[in-house]
């Protein structure tokens, strides 16, 4: 928290006066993992941004200026992410959309504040981002809301002894999530009996699975991405075919189901939207996305489309002399795919959450 406050102080003293070309394209930098284990979420996010931009451009652009997307792969590397932010500044981007994971967001934060580039992340949710007026705007709820909901959910199901796997490659998110879960779980007389890290060394997932099951827990929670959750679930199912499995919201991509198969049937997790919302706006988005990319949208696509919607609206309606960050926090609620979109005074969003269960290869909303 002290680190974030220091970044806030830097931000106050580091405004840049940028000359904007009002005749050229509106340049939007995009950053996410576009290769490696998390490329599915990054690619889906980029696809949604492309769709949103195409729709705006077809309708005449933003005040007659076409949107140009400049995508970059962060490769899940903090140094790579910071390099691309500085490149975006040189290219004169109007804003950045991304990143997907909190560790990359944490690395980008001091640089986007230093260079005064508004950045809207569809999905970063570490609680440490919340409550500070800086250039990182967030569409998602925080780990405080999500992880504590998991704690209450497990207690309600009489799962009082839980083992947890954490991904060391996204520690900003996983540690924040674990901390919030533990605070609520302890208060409800639950106990974490095993905490095991993955992606920190060469320990085989088969060994991780054995460690998670060693203390005979009532359930296992995987704070990992979709691909790793799928692989780890398969190893767990080789040992126990009935231990209840949950995964943090980060895992909720189509890759989890595609790679996990039978091993993830019955798995529970939180989602930031209702996949079966009959809202015509949402249904049109699903149809348009599926037609354009030949696959249904996942959670990063939904949240990115919402991020693009509110960003493009602010760029279109803001006064020429108004800072984009000010326009975003003062803009009235804007219709999103599932819910109204708005930022509080700190640039924090607050989405509703939904528990889902994987049944017959689908995320089924728990009523």
Buried (B, 14 or more C-beta within 10 A) or exposed (E): EEEBEEBBEBBEEBEEEEEEEEEEBBBBBBBBBBEBBBBBBBBBBBBBBBBBBBBBBEEEBBEEBEBBBBBBBBBBBBEBBBBBBEBBBEEBBBBBBBBBBBBBBBBBBBBBBBBBBBBBBBBBBBBBBBBBBBBBBBBBBBBBBBBBBBBBBBBEEEBBBBBBBBBBBBBBBBBBBBBBBBBBBEEBEBEBBBBBBBBEEEEEBEEBBBBBBEEEBBBBBBBBBBBBBBBBBBBBBEEBEEBBBBBBBBBBBBBBBBBBEEBBBEBBBBBBBBBBBEBEEBEEBBEBBEEBBEEEBBBBBBBBBBBBBBBBBBBBBBEEEEEBBEBBBEBEEBBBBBBEBBBEEBBBBBBEBBBBBBEEEEBEBEE
